[in-house]
Amino acid sequence: MVISVDKTKWMIFGPLPRRMSTIRVNGNIVKLVREYKFVGIWFTSVKRNIFEKHYSVKASKAQGVAHACFTVDSMIGSLPPKEGVRLYMARVDPHLISGCEVVPDVTSRLTALLEKPQKRYLRRLLGLRPRSMRAVLFTETGLLPVRYRRAILALHHAKHWAALPDDHYAKAAYLSSLQLSAAGSISWASDLRTVLASFPTPVPCPVSALESAESIDNLIAGVQLSCETTLRDQLNRAERTYLLRKRQERGEDGKLKNVMLCFRHYLRLVSSPHRKAFTRFLLSDHSLAVVALRYPGHYRKYHIPRAWRLCRFCLLDVEDESHAALVCTAHPGLTPLREEFLRDVFVLQPSLRHLAMTRSADVFLGSLLLDRIVTTRVAKFVHDVLQIFETKEMWVAPEHFNLEGWQE
C-alpha cells in the first residue's frame, strides 16, 4: 500500500509542545493542519469541540440554500407552504442533519447554529415575523425541530449497527462504545445518552436500551413523544396561543383527535395574502395591539401591560383577535363587513349560528378559525379586518399613566 503524502495530514489535539516535531512519509514532510475534512466531517484541533467547524460550515450552507429556495418568489409569487416544505426537506434538511450519526449534539451552542437557518426558513415560508413563537413553526408544518430530528436519525443508525452480525467491524465498534458508556467513560453511546437526557422532557436511556433493535425503537418513540410534549407545554403556557390548545384533526380512521405535529389545512389556501393573514391571525403574529405592544419599541422603552393595549378605534377593550373580528363597532367599515361575513358562514356551516348566539366571542372565533368548511371565507374576512385596523395608528398608553399596578 502506498501512502499519498498530498492527501495525508496530521493534527495535534490538546496543548502544543514547545518544540514541534516533523512527520515524514517516504522522505516527504506531512503537513500539520488545524482543521481537515475527512469522509465528509470537518475536524478541528483549535476549538474546544473538535466538530465545531462542521456545525458552522453546515449551518452556513443551509442558510445559503434556504435563501436560494425563496428566489422562486420573483418568478411564481409567494412560495406555497406545501412546496416550501418539500424544498426544505430536499435542499436544506440534508445540510442540517449532516454528520448526525457521527456527532451527537452534546453542545447546545453548536446545535443552535443549525436551529437558526431552520427557524428562519419556516418563518419566511409561513409569513411570520422574527419574534413569532418557535413552537408553532413545527406544530403547523409537521416538521421536527432539528435537535430532535438529528437524535432520531442517530438512533436509527444505532438500530442498524445493533442488528449487524457480531463479526462485522461496525458492530464491534458499536459494542465497544456501549461498554465504555457502561463503565462511565466517554464514548459515542455516552454522548447519545447525554443528548437524550438534555431534552426539556428527558428520555431515559440506560445502556441496555441501546443493545437491541426493539429497545431502540422504544427510544425513537420516546424522542418523538418528548418533542410533542415539549411543544404542547409551550403552547399551553403561552397566552397568545389559546386558539390552538383544543384543536383537533381528523385521522386516517375518520375520528377527530389531537395531533401536535402535522401540515395544517389552512396552509393550502390558494390566495397568498389571505393565507398569510389567516396564519398570522391564528398564530398571534399580527399587527393588533395585543401582540404589537407586547415588546418595547425603538421609541418606547417601557412595558405596556395587556390590560392597557386598548383598541385604536373605541379605546374600550383590549385590541385582541376576538375584539377586532367580532366585537368592535367604532369603525364604520367593520359592522357591514362583519354582517356580510356572518351571513356567508351561516350558509356554509349552519351549526355556527348556534355557537354565535350561545358562546363567548373567544370561543366562537376559535370555532371559526378551526372549521375547515369556512376556512377560505374566514381567511378573506381576517385579511379585510386587519387591513381596516392598519388604516389607523395604534393607540399607545403614555408612560405617565399608572401602569405599574397592572400585571401582564
C-alpha positions as CSV (number, residue, x, y, z in Angstrom):
1,M,0.0,0.0,0.0
2,V,1.3,3.4,-1.0
3,I,0.5,6.4,1.2
4,S,-0.3,9.6,-0.7
5,V,1.6,12.4,1.1
6,D,-0.5,15.1,-0.6
7,K,-3.7,13.6,0.9
8,T,-2.2,12.9,4.3
9,K,-2.3,15.5,7.1
10,W,-1.7,15.4,10.8
11,M,-3.2,17.4,13.7
12,I,-2.3,18.0,17.4
13,F,-5.1,17.8,19.9
14,G,-4.5,19.4,23.3
15,P,-1.6,21.6,24.4
16,L,1.0,22.2,21.7
17,P,4.5,21.0,22.5
18,R,7.3,23.6,22.9
19,R,9.2,22.0,20.1
20,M,7.3,21.0,17.1
21,S,8.0,17.6,15.6
22,T,8.1,16.8,11.9
23,I,6.4,13.7,10.4
24,R,7.8,12.4,7.1
25,V,6.5,9.7,4.8
26,N,8.9,8.4,2.2
27,G,11.1,11.4,2.9
28,N,8.3,13.9,2.3
29,I,7.0,16.2,5.1
30,V,3.4,15.6,6.1
31,K,1.6,18.9,6.6
32,L,0.5,19.9,10.1
33,V,-3.1,21.4,9.9
34,R,-5.6,22.9,12.3
35,E,-8.7,21.6,10.5
36,Y,-9.4,18.9,8.0
37,K,-12.4,17.4,6.3
38,F,-12.4,13.6,6.5
39,V,-15.2,11.4,5.0
40,G,-17.5,14.5,4.9
41,I,-16.9,15.5,8.5
42,W,-14.8,18.6,9.5
43,F,-12.4,18.1,12.4
44,T,-10.6,21.0,14.1
45,S,-7.8,20.9,16.8
46,V,-8.1,24.6,17.9
47,K,-11.6,24.5,19.3
48,R,-13.0,23.0,22.4
49,N,-15.3,20.9,20.4
50,I,-13.4,19.1,17.6
51,F,-16.6,19.2,15.4
52,E,-17.3,22.9,15.8
53,K,-16.2,23.8,12.2
54,H,-18.6,21.1,10.9
55,Y,-21.5,22.7,12.6
56,S,-20.6,26.2,11.4
57,V,-20.0,25.1,7.8
58,K,-23.2,23.2,7.5
59,A,-25.2,25.9,9.2
60,S,-23.8,28.5,6.7
61,K,-24.6,26.2,3.7
62,A,-28.1,25.5,5.0
63,Q,-28.7,29.3,5.2
64,G,-27.4,29.9,1.7
65,V,-29.6,27.1,0.3
66,A,-32.6,28.5,2.2
67,H,-32.1,31.9,0.6
68,A,-31.8,30.3,-2.8
69,C,-35.1,28.4,-2.3
70,F,-37.0,31.7,-2.0
71,T,-35.6,33.2,-5.2
72,V,-38.6,31.4,-6.9
73,D,-40.8,34.1,-5.3
74,S,-39.7,36.5,-8.1
75,M,-41.0,34.1,-10.7
76,I,-44.1,32.4,-9.2
77,G,-45.1,34.8,-6.4
78,S,-45.1,33.6,-2.8
79,L,-43.8,30.1,-2.4
80,P,-46.8,27.8,-1.3
81,P,-46.1,26.2,2.1
82,K,-46.6,22.6,0.9
83,E,-44.0,23.0,-1.9
84,G,-41.8,25.0,0.5
85,V,-41.8,22.1,2.9
86,R,-40.7,19.7,0.1
87,L,-37.9,22.1,-0.9
88,Y,-36.8,22.3,2.7
89,M,-36.6,18.5,3.0
90,A,-34.8,18.2,-0.3
91,R,-32.3,21.1,-0.1
92,V,-32.0,22.5,3.4
93,D,-32.5,19.5,5.7
94,P,-29.6,17.4,4.3
95,H,-27.1,20.1,5.5
96,L,-28.8,20.3,8.9
97,I,-28.7,16.6,9.5
98,S,-25.2,16.1,8.1
99,G,-23.0,14.1,10.5
100,C,-25.8,13.3,13.0
101,E,-24.7,9.7,13.0
102,V,-21.2,10.7,13.9
103,V,-21.6,13.7,16.1
104,P,-24.3,13.6,18.8
105,D,-25.3,17.2,19.7
106,V,-23.8,17.4,23.2
107,T,-23.1,21.1,22.8
108,S,-26.3,23.2,22.7
109,R,-24.4,26.3,21.5
110,L,-23.4,24.4,18.3
111,T,-26.9,22.9,17.8
112,A,-28.3,26.4,18.0
113,L,-26.2,27.2,14.8
114,L,-28.3,24.6,13.0
115,E,-31.5,25.7,14.5
116,K,-31.2,29.3,13.3
117,P,-31.5,28.6,9.5
118,Q,-34.4,26.1,10.2
119,K,-36.4,28.8,12.1
120,R,-35.6,31.5,9.5
121,Y,-36.7,29.3,6.7
122,L,-40.0,28.3,8.3
123,R,-40.8,31.8,9.5
124,R,-40.4,33.2,6.0
125,L,-42.4,30.3,4.5
126,L,-45.3,30.9,6.8
127,G,-45.0,34.7,6.6
128,L,-44.2,35.2,10.3
129,R,-42.0,37.8,12.0
130,P,-38.7,37.1,13.8
131,R,-40.4,37.3,17.2
132,S,-43.1,34.7,16.5
133,M,-43.3,31.7,18.7
134,R,-40.9,28.9,17.8
135,A,-43.2,26.1,18.7
136,V,-45.8,27.0,16.0
137,L,-43.2,26.6,13.3
138,F,-43.3,22.9,13.9
139,T,-46.8,22.3,15.0
140,E,-48.2,23.9,11.9
141,T,-45.8,22.3,9.3
142,G,-45.3,18.9,10.8
143,L,-41.5,19.2,10.7
144,L,-39.4,18.2,13.7
145,P,-37.1,20.7,15.4
146,V,-33.6,19.9,14.2
147,R,-32.2,18.7,17.5
148,Y,-34.9,16.0,17.8
149,R,-34.6,15.0,14.1
150,R,-30.8,14.5,14.5
151,A,-31.3,12.4,17.6
152,I,-33.9,10.2,15.9
153,L,-31.6,9.7,12.9
154,A,-28.7,8.8,15.2
155,L,-30.9,6.2,16.9
156,H,-31.8,4.8,13.6
157,H,-28.1,4.3,12.9
158,A,-27.7,2.7,16.3
159,K,-30.5,0.3,15.4
160,H,-28.8,-0.7,12.2
161,W,-25.5,-1.3,14.0
162,A,-27.1,-3.3,16.8
163,A,-28.7,-5.6,14.2
164,L,-25.4,-6.3,12.3
165,P,-23.7,-9.7,12.7
166,D,-21.2,-10.0,15.5
167,D,-18.3,-10.4,13.2
168,H,-19.0,-7.0,11.5
169,Y,-16.5,-4.3,12.2
170,A,-19.2,-1.7,12.7
171,K,-20.9,-4.0,15.2
172,A,-17.7,-4.4,17.1
173,A,-17.1,-0.7,17.3
174,Y,-20.7,-0.1,18.5
175,L,-20.4,-2.8,21.2
176,S,-17.1,-1.2,22.3
177,S,-18.9,2.2,22.6
178,L,-21.6,0.6,24.8
179,Q,-19.0,-1.0,27.0
180,L,-17.2,2.3,27.5
181,S,-20.5,4.0,28.3
182,A,-21.4,1.4,30.8
183,A,-18.1,1.9,32.5
184,G,-18.7,5.7,32.8
185,S,-16.2,6.6,30.1
186,I,-16.6,9.0,27.2
187,S,-17.9,7.4,24.0
188,W,-20.3,7.8,21.2
189,A,-23.0,6.0,23.2
190,S,-22.3,8.2,26.3
191,D,-22.8,11.3,24.1
192,L,-26.1,10.0,22.7
193,R,-27.4,9.2,26.2
194,T,-26.4,12.8,27.2
195,V,-28.4,14.2,24.3
196,L,-31.5,12.3,25.2
197,A,-31.2,13.3,28.9
198,S,-30.8,17.0,27.9
199,F,-34.2,17.4,26.2
200,P,-36.7,19.6,28.1
201,T,-38.7,16.4,28.5
202,P,-35.8,13.9,29.1
203,V,-35.8,10.5,27.5
204,P,-34.4,7.9,29.9
205,C,-31.7,5.8,28.2
206,P,-29.8,3.2,30.1
207,V,-27.1,1.4,28.2
208,S,-29.3,-1.7,27.9
209,A,-31.8,0.3,25.9
210,L,-29.2,0.6,23.1
211,E,-28.4,-3.1,22.9
212,S,-31.3,-4.3,20.7
213,A,-33.3,-3.0,17.7
214,E,-36.6,-3.4,19.7
215,S,-35.4,-1.3,22.6
216,I,-34.0,1.4,20.3
217,D,-37.4,1.6,18.6
218,N,-38.8,2.4,22.0
219,L,-36.2,5.2,22.4
220,I,-37.2,6.6,19.0
221,A,-40.9,6.7,20.0
222,G,-39.7,8.3,23.3
223,V,-37.9,11.1,21.5
224,Q,-41.0,11.7,19.3
225,L,-43.2,11.9,22.4
226,S,-40.7,14.1,24.2
227,C,-40.8,16.6,21.2
228,E,-44.6,16.6,21.1
229,T,-44.8,17.0,24.9
230,T,-42.4,20.0,24.9
231,L,-44.3,21.7,22.1
232,R,-47.6,21.1,23.8
233,D,-46.3,22.6,27.0
234,Q,-45.1,25.7,25.2
235,L,-48.5,26.2,23.6
236,N,-50.3,25.7,26.8
237,R,-48.1,28.1,28.7
238,A,-48.3,30.9,26.1
239,E,-51.4,33.2,26.5
240,R,-51.4,34.1,22.8
241,T,-51.8,30.6,21.5
242,Y,-55.1,30.0,23.3
243,L,-56.8,29.3,19.9
244,L,-54.6,26.3,19.3
245,R,-55.0,24.4,22.6
246,K,-58.1,22.3,21.9
247,R,-57.6,21.9,18.1
248,Q,-58.4,18.5,16.6
249,E,-57.6,16.9,13.3
250,R,-59.4,14.1,11.5
251,G,-57.2,11.0,11.4
252,E,-57.0,8.3,8.8
253,D,-59.8,6.4,10.6
254,G,-62.0,9.4,10.3
255,K,-62.0,10.2,14.0
256,L,-61.1,13.6,15.5
257,K,-58.1,13.6,17.7
258,N,-55.4,16.0,19.0
259,V,-52.5,16.0,16.6
260,M,-49.5,18.0,17.7
261,L,-47.4,17.8,14.6
262,C,-48.9,17.9,11.1
263,F,-49.2,20.1,8.0
264,R,-52.3,22.2,8.7
265,H,-55.2,22.5,6.2
266,Y,-55.2,26.3,6.1
267,L,-51.7,26.4,4.6
268,R,-53.2,25.1,1.4
269,L,-55.2,28.2,0.8
270,V,-54.6,29.5,-2.7
271,S,-54.6,33.2,-2.1
272,S,-51.3,34.2,-0.6
273,P,-52.4,37.4,1.1
274,H,-55.4,35.7,2.7
275,R,-53.3,32.7,3.7
276,K,-50.7,34.8,5.4
277,A,-53.2,37.0,7.1
278,F,-55.0,33.9,8.5
279,T,-51.7,32.4,9.6
280,R,-50.6,35.5,11.4
281,F,-54.0,35.9,13.0
282,L,-54.3,32.3,14.2
283,L,-50.7,32.2,15.5
284,S,-50.8,35.7,17.1
285,D,-48.2,37.3,15.0
286,H,-50.3,40.1,13.6
287,S,-50.4,43.9,13.9
288,L,-53.1,44.2,16.6
289,A,-52.1,46.0,19.8
290,V,-52.3,42.9,22.0
291,V,-49.3,41.5,20.1
292,A,-47.6,44.6,18.7
293,L,-47.3,46.3,22.1
294,R,-46.0,43.1,23.8
295,Y,-42.4,44.3,23.5
296,P,-40.8,47.7,24.0
297,G,-40.0,49.6,20.7
298,H,-37.3,51.9,19.5
299,Y,-39.2,55.0,20.8
300,R,-40.9,53.3,23.8
301,K,-38.7,51.7,26.4
302,Y,-41.4,51.0,28.9
303,H,-43.6,47.9,29.2
304,I,-47.3,48.1,28.5
305,P,-49.4,45.6,30.4
306,R,-52.0,43.7,28.4
307,A,-54.9,45.5,30.0
308,W,-53.6,48.8,28.6
309,R,-53.3,47.6,25.0
310,L,-56.6,49.2,24.1
311,C,-58.4,49.2,20.7
312,R,-57.2,52.1,18.5
313,F,-60.8,52.8,17.4
314,C,-63.0,52.5,20.6
315,L,-60.5,52.6,23.5
316,L,-63.0,50.4,25.4
317,D,-61.3,47.0,25.4
318,V,-58.1,45.2,24.7
319,E,-57.4,45.1,21.0
320,D,-57.1,41.4,20.6
321,E,-58.3,38.9,17.9
322,S,-61.9,38.4,19.1
323,H,-62.4,42.2,19.7
324,A,-61.2,43.2,16.3
325,A,-63.0,40.5,14.4
326,L,-66.3,40.2,16.3
327,V,-66.9,43.0,18.8
328,C,-65.6,46.4,17.8
329,T,-68.1,48.7,16.0
330,A,-66.2,52.0,16.3
331,H,-65.0,51.9,12.7
332,P,-67.8,52.4,10.1
333,G,-66.5,49.7,7.9
334,L,-66.3,46.9,10.5
335,T,-70.1,46.3,11.1
336,P,-71.2,45.8,7.4
337,L,-68.1,43.7,6.8
338,R,-68.9,41.5,9.8
339,E,-72.6,41.2,8.8
340,E,-71.8,40.0,5.3
341,F,-69.2,37.6,6.6
342,L,-71.6,36.0,9.2
343,R,-74.3,35.6,6.5
344,D,-71.9,33.7,4.3
345,V,-70.5,31.4,7.0
346,F,-74.0,30.6,8.4
347,V,-74.9,29.4,4.9
348,L,-71.7,27.4,4.6
349,Q,-71.9,25.9,8.1
350,P,-75.4,26.4,9.8
351,S,-74.2,24.9,13.1
352,L,-72.1,28.1,13.7
353,R,-75.2,30.2,14.1
354,H,-76.0,28.5,17.4
355,L,-72.4,29.0,18.6
356,A,-72.6,32.7,17.7
357,M,-75.6,33.1,19.9
358,T,-74.7,31.0,22.9
359,R,-70.9,31.2,23.3
360,S,-68.4,34.0,24.0
361,A,-66.6,35.8,21.2
362,D,-63.4,34.0,22.0
363,V,-65.0,30.5,21.7
364,F,-66.9,31.5,18.6
365,L,-63.8,32.9,17.0
366,G,-61.9,29.7,17.8
367,S,-64.6,27.6,16.1
368,L,-64.5,29.8,13.0
369,L,-60.7,29.6,12.7
370,L,-60.6,25.8,13.0
371,D,-63.6,24.9,10.9
372,R,-62.3,23.6,7.5
373,I,-65.6,24.3,5.7
374,V,-65.4,28.0,6.2
375,T,-61.6,28.5,6.2
376,T,-61.4,30.2,2.8
377,R,-64.2,32.7,3.8
378,V,-62.7,33.3,7.2
379,A,-59.2,34.0,5.7
380,K,-60.7,36.7,3.5
381,F,-62.6,38.3,6.4
382,V,-59.5,38.3,8.6
383,H,-57.4,39.8,5.8
384,D,-60.0,42.6,5.4
385,V,-60.3,43.3,9.2
386,L,-56.5,43.6,9.6
387,Q,-56.4,46.0,6.7
388,I,-59.0,48.2,8.3
389,F,-57.0,48.3,11.6
390,E,-53.9,49.2,9.7
391,T,-55.5,52.4,8.4
392,K,-55.1,54.0,11.8
393,E,-52.1,54.2,14.1
394,M,-52.2,52.1,17.2
395,W,-53.0,53.9,20.5
396,V,-50.1,53.6,22.9
397,A,-50.6,54.3,26.6
398,P,-48.3,57.2,27.7
399,E,-45.6,56.4,30.2
400,H,-47.1,58.8,32.8
401,F,-50.2,56.6,33.1
402,N,-50.2,54.5,36.2
403,L,-49.1,51.3,34.5
404,E,-47.1,49.8,37.4
405,G,-50.1,48.4,39.2
406,W,-51.2,46.3,36.2
407,Q,-49.8,42.9,35.6
408,E,-49.3,41.1,32.2
